[in-house]
Amino acid sequence: MIKQFEINNYVRKQLQDYLTEKELTLEQAMAQETNNNEIAAIVHAGLPGMVRKIYPLGKMQTFFWEKRELIQGFIADRLQSVNGEKTKKTK
């Protein structure tokens, strides 16, 4: 299900700002339940309205916590793909 959705640029920036502010890596943040819930809230806010209605925030936070290794990999891949695209464009 999660692979169907891309993380838009606004959410990417919010995630990067959050991690910078907390001085955490994505892996460290996903390993702590409080930070994990905050990351879920950031991602949830960036989803289309219909998806947010189907998957309320509480459900998404539970999913993020229970599947944190999977989600961490998904988010890391999306963040790296953007950084890779920026590198290619500057060459």
MDTraj code that builds the backbone (N, CA, C; nanometers):
import mdtraj as md
import numpy as np

residues = "MET ILE LYS GLN PHE GLU ILE ASN ASN TYR VAL ARG LYS GLN LEU GLN ASP TYR LEU THR GLU LYS GLU LEU THR LEU GLU GLN ALA MET ALA GLN GLU THR ASN ASN ASN GLU ILE ALA ALA ILE VAL HIS ALA GLY LEU PRO GLY MET VAL ARG LYS ILE TYR PRO LEU GLY LYS MET GLN THR PHE PHE TRP GLU LYS ARG GLU LEU ILE GLN GLY PHE ILE ALA ASP ARG LEU GLN SER VAL ASN GLY GLU LYS THR LYS LYS THR LYS".split()
xyz = np.array([
    [0.0814, -0.1187, 0.0000],
    [0.0000, 0.0000, 0.0000],
    [0.0861, 0.1256, 0.0000],
    [0.1854, 0.1303, 0.0849],
    [0.2669, 0.2511, 0.1013],
    [0.3449, 0.2852, -0.0254],
    [0.3777, 0.1860, -0.1067],
    [0.4556, 0.2112, -0.2281],
    [0.3753, 0.2865, -0.3330],
    [0.2434, 0.2905, -0.3171],
    [0.1584, 0.3619, -0.4116],
    [0.1760, 0.5130, -0.4007],
    [0.2242, 0.5592, -0.2878],
    [0.2294, 0.7022, -0.2614],
    [0.3718, 0.7541, -0.2653],
    [0.3855, 0.8682, -0.3260],
    [0.5136, 0.9377, -0.3264],
    [0.5109, 1.0418, -0.2158],
    [0.6269, 1.0784, -0.1704],
    [0.6380, 1.1851, -0.0715],
    [0.6659, 1.3131, -0.1496],
    [0.5753, 1.4099, -0.1386],
    [0.5930, 1.5323, -0.2171],
    [0.7055, 1.6180, -0.1591],
    [0.7469, 1.7163, -0.2361],
    [0.8611, 1.8001, -0.1972],
    [0.8387, 1.8733, -0.0651],
    [0.7174, 1.9180, -0.0418],
    [0.6872, 1.9883, 0.0832],
    [0.7077, 1.8960, 0.2035],
    [0.6586, 1.7732, 0.1936],
    [0.6738, 1.6765, 0.3028],
    [0.8208, 1.6386, 0.3187],
    [0.8920, 1.6226, 0.2085],
    [1.0364, 1.5936, 0.2161],
    [1.1086, 1.7018, 0.2954],
    [1.0769, 1.8269, 0.2629],
    [1.1416, 1.9386, 0.3329],
    [1.1042, 1.9380, 0.4805],
    [0.9782, 1.9135, 0.5109],
    [0.9359, 1.9076, 0.6510],
    [1.0091, 1.7964, 0.7254],
    [1.0227, 1.6806, 0.6628],
    [1.0946, 1.5696, 0.7257],
    [1.2407, 1.6054, 0.7501],
    [1.3036, 1.6630, 0.6490],
    [1.4444, 1.7001, 0.6631],
    [1.4622, 1.8075, 0.7700],
    [1.3726, 1.9056, 0.7734],
    [1.3784, 2.0100, 0.8764],
    [1.3574, 1.9506, 1.0156],
    [1.2629, 1.8581, 1.0263],
    [1.2352, 1.7930, 1.1547],
    [1.3585, 1.7185, 1.2047],
    [1.4197, 1.6396, 1.1168],
    [1.5375, 1.5620, 1.1559],
    [1.6541, 1.6535, 1.1928],
    [1.6709, 1.7616, 1.1186],
    [1.7775, 1.8575, 1.1481],
    [1.7537, 1.9237, 1.2835],
    [1.6308, 1.9657, 1.3069],
    [1.5965, 2.0318, 1.4332],
    [1.6193, 1.9388, 1.5528],
    [1.5818, 1.8135, 1.5380],
    [1.5966, 1.7161, 1.6472],
    [1.7378, 1.6572, 1.6539],
    [1.8194, 1.6890, 1.5526],
    [1.9559, 1.6355, 1.5422],
    [1.9557, 1.4830, 1.5457],
    [1.8674, 1.4256, 1.4623],
    [1.8530, 1.2809, 1.4531],
    [1.8669, 1.2362, 1.3090],
    [1.9077, 1.1124, 1.2918],
    [1.8981, 1.0507, 1.1605],
    [1.7571, 0.9937, 1.1498],
    [1.7171, 0.9587, 1.0304],
    [1.5858, 0.8985, 1.0121],
    [1.5757, 0.7687, 1.0918],
    [1.6813, 0.6905, 1.0893],
    [1.6819, 0.5632, 1.1624],
    [1.6640, 0.5850, 1.3127],
    [1.7333, 0.6827, 1.3679],
    [1.7203, 0.7121, 1.5112],
    [1.5787, 0.7598, 1.5447],
    [1.5244, 0.8455, 1.4606],
    [1.3907, 0.8989, 1.4848],
    [1.2846, 0.7895, 1.4767],
    [1.2985, 0.6995, 1.3810],
    [1.2004, 0.5926, 1.3649],
    [1.2073, 0.4919, 1.4793],
    [1.3193, 0.4840, 1.5486],
    [1.3365, 0.3879, 1.6578],
    [1.2758, 0.4367, 1.7892],
    [1.2394, 0.5640, 1.7958],
    [1.1789, 0.6204, 1.9169],
    [1.0313, 0.6466, 1.8884],
    [0.9451, 0.5921, 1.9706],
    [0.8017, 0.5975, 1.9417],
    [0.7480, 0.7397, 1.9276],
    [0.7903, 0.8309, 2.0122],
    [0.7414, 0.9689, 2.0048],
    [0.7804, 1.0331, 1.8723],
    [0.9069, 1.0204, 1.8356],
    [0.9533, 1.0769, 1.7084],
    [0.8884, 1.0055, 1.5904],
    [0.8706, 0.8755, 1.6021],
    [0.8068, 0.7970, 1.4978],
    [0.6655, 0.8500, 1.4728],
    [0.5924, 0.8776, 1.5808],
    [0.4567, 0.9316, 1.5675],
    [0.4573, 1.0689, 1.5012],
    [0.5569, 1.1500, 1.5318],
    [0.5659, 1.2826, 1.4704],
    [0.5973, 1.2715, 1.3213],
    [0.6819, 1.1772, 1.2843],
    [0.7115, 1.1547, 1.1424],
    [0.5861, 1.1061, 1.0710],
    [0.5121, 1.0163, 1.1343],
    [0.3863, 0.9687, 1.0760],
    [0.2901, 1.0850, 1.0539],
    [0.2848, 1.1781, 1.1486],
    [0.1963, 1.2942, 1.1356],
    [0.2384, 1.3835, 1.0188],
    [0.3679, 1.4012, 1.0002],
    [0.4180, 1.4820, 0.8881],
    [0.3794, 1.4172, 0.7552],
    [0.4034, 1.2873, 0.7438],
    [0.3705, 1.2155, 0.6199],
    [0.2192, 1.2145, 0.5988],
    [0.1434, 1.1892, 0.7042],
    [-0.0032, 1.1836, 0.6957],
    [-0.0595, 1.3160, 0.6450],
    [-0.0061, 1.4267, 0.6940],
    [-0.0548, 1.5588, 0.6528],
    [-0.0334, 1.5836, 0.5037],
    [0.0655, 1.5173, 0.4441],
    [0.0943, 1.5366, 0.3027],
    [0.0184, 1.4440, 0.2095],
    [-0.0614, 1.3535, 0.2653],
    [-0.1385, 1.2611, 0.1822],
    [-0.2628, 1.3293, 0.1266],
    [-0.3149, 1.2793, 0.0154],
    [-0.4401, 1.3338, -0.0375],
    [-0.5532, 1.3204, 0.0656],
    [-0.6479, 1.4111, 0.0611],
    [-0.7571, 1.4146, 0.1582],
    [-0.8331, 1.2841, 0.1714],
    [-0.8624, 1.2193, 0.0604],
    [-0.9372, 1.0937, 0.0648],
    [-0.8580, 0.9860, 0.1382],
    [-0.7289, 0.9820, 0.1161],
    [-0.6444, 0.8825, 0.1827],
    [-0.6398, 0.9108, 0.3325],
    [-0.6336, 1.0383, 0.3699],
    [-0.6328, 1.0736, 0.5129],
    [-0.7622, 1.0307, 0.5809],
    [-0.8737, 1.0341, 0.5073],
    [-1.0009, 0.9898, 0.5653],
    [-1.0028, 0.8384, 0.5830],
    [-0.9473, 0.7665, 0.4868],
    [-0.9449, 0.6200, 0.4936],
    [-0.8481, 0.5726, 0.6004],
    [-0.7328, 0.6396, 0.6091],
    [-0.6288, 0.6042, 0.7059],
    [-0.6088, 0.7200, 0.8033],
    [-0.6882, 0.7235, 0.9112],
    [-0.6725, 0.8325, 1.0081],
    [-0.5334, 0.8322, 1.0706],
    [-0.4977, 0.9441, 1.1290],
    [-0.3638, 0.9622, 1.1846],
    [-0.3280, 0.8534, 1.2853],
    [-0.4180, 0.8209, 1.3757],
    [-0.3893, 0.7182, 1.4763],
    [-0.3551, 0.5839, 1.4142],
    [-0.4287, 0.5485, 1.3109],
    [-0.4033, 0.4223, 1.2406],
    [-0.2668, 0.4263, 1.1722],
    [-0.2351, 0.5408, 1.1124],
    [-0.1066, 0.5540, 1.0444],
    [0.0082, 0.5511, 1.1448],
    [-0.0085, 0.6147, 1.2596],
    [0.0965, 0.6131, 1.3614],
    [0.1220, 0.4708, 1.4109],
    [0.0160, 0.3946, 1.4306],
    [0.0312, 0.2544, 1.4713],
    [0.1044, 0.1764, 1.3636],
    [0.0661, 0.1977, 1.2381],
    [0.1305, 0.1298, 1.1256],
    [0.2784, 0.1665, 1.1184],
    [0.3091, 0.2942, 1.1322],
    [0.4493, 0.3384, 1.1276],
    [0.5303, 0.2747, 1.2396],
    [0.4717, 0.2622, 1.3583],
    [0.5457, 0.2052, 1.4711],
    [0.5653, 0.0552, 1.4523],
    [0.4600, -0.0148, 1.4128],
    [0.4689, -0.1603, 1.3980],
    [0.5575, -0.2008, 1.2808],
    [0.5615, -0.1222, 1.1775],
    [0.6387, -0.1532, 1.0560],
    [0.7529, -0.0541, 1.0368],
    [0.8129, -0.0085, 1.1467],
    [0.9116, 0.0996, 1.1397],
    [1.0301, 0.0695, 1.0499],
    [1.0773, -0.0552, 1.0456],
    [1.1919, -0.0862, 0.9591],
    [1.1534, -0.0703, 0.8120],
    [1.0364, -0.1196, 0.7760],
    [0.9870, -0.1079, 0.6389],
    [0.9659, 0.0387, 0.6009],
    [0.8995, 0.1116, 0.6873],
    [0.8690, 0.2525, 0.6607],
    [0.9965, 0.3357, 0.6549],
    [1.0894, 0.3072, 0.7451],
    [1.2162, 0.3810, 0.7463],
    [1.2882, 0.3621, 0.6131],
    [1.2883, 0.2404, 0.5619],
    [1.3500, 0.2142, 0.4319],
    [1.2792, 0.2876, 0.3196],
    [1.1462, 0.2882, 0.3234],
    [1.0666, 0.3563, 0.2218],
    [1.0971, 0.5061, 0.2207],
    [1.0949, 0.5675, 0.3385],
    [1.1194, 0.7119, 0.3476],
    [1.2631, 0.7442, 0.3071],
    [1.3572, 0.6646, 0.3541],
    [1.4982, 0.6879, 0.3192],
    [1.5183, 0.6797, 0.1683],
    [1.4565, 0.5816, 0.1037],
    [1.4671, 0.5688, -0.0423],
    [1.4117, 0.6922, -0.1119],
    [1.2972, 0.7427, -0.0642],
    [1.2354, 0.8599, -0.1266],
    [1.3220, 0.9846, -0.1058],
    [1.3782, 0.9992, 0.0127],
    [1.4642, 1.1154, 0.0384],
    [1.5920, 1.1076, -0.0439],
    [1.6496, 0.9892, -0.0569],
    [1.7720, 0.9725, -0.1353],
    [1.7455, 0.9899, -0.2839],
    [1.6290, 0.9462, -0.3312],
    [1.5996, 0.9602, -0.4736],
    [1.5935, 1.1070, -0.5126],
    [1.5436, 1.1909, -0.4261],
    [1.5396, 1.3345, -0.4533],
    [1.6803, 1.3908, -0.4538],
    [1.7624, 1.3526, -0.3574],
    [1.9000, 1.4009, -0.3531],
    [1.9763, 1.3542, -0.4759],
    [1.9511, 1.2329, -0.5206],
    [2.0156, 1.1807, -0.6407],
    [1.9737, 1.2565, -0.7650],
    [1.8451, 1.2922, -0.7729],
    [1.7960, 1.3683, -0.8873],
    [1.8588, 1.5073, -0.8901],
    [1.8749, 1.5695, -0.7740],
    [1.9365, 1.7024, -0.7682],
    [2.0812, 1.6955, -0.8141],
    [2.1515, 1.5909, -0.7757],
    [2.2912, 1.5745, -0.8159],
    [2.3004, 1.5585, -0.9670],
    [2.2115, 1.4792, -1.0258],
    [2.2122, 1.4583, -1.1709],
    [2.1832, 1.5886, -1.2450],
    [2.0900, 1.6683, -1.1927],
    [2.0525, 1.7926, -1.2595],
    [2.1648, 1.8953, -1.2563],
    [2.2463, 1.8939, -1.1526],
    [2.3529, 1.9933, -1.1418],
    [2.4736, 1.9581, -1.2274],
    [2.4828, 1.8353, -1.2746],
    [2.5982, 1.7948, -1.3576],
    [2.5850, 1.8442, -1.4989],
])
top = md.Topology()
chain = top.add_chain()
for i, resn in enumerate(residues, 1):
    res = top.add_residue(resn, chain, resSeq=i)
    for name in ("N", "CA", "C"):
        top.add_atom(name, md.element.get_by_symbol(name[0]), res)
traj = md.Trajectory(xyz[None], top)
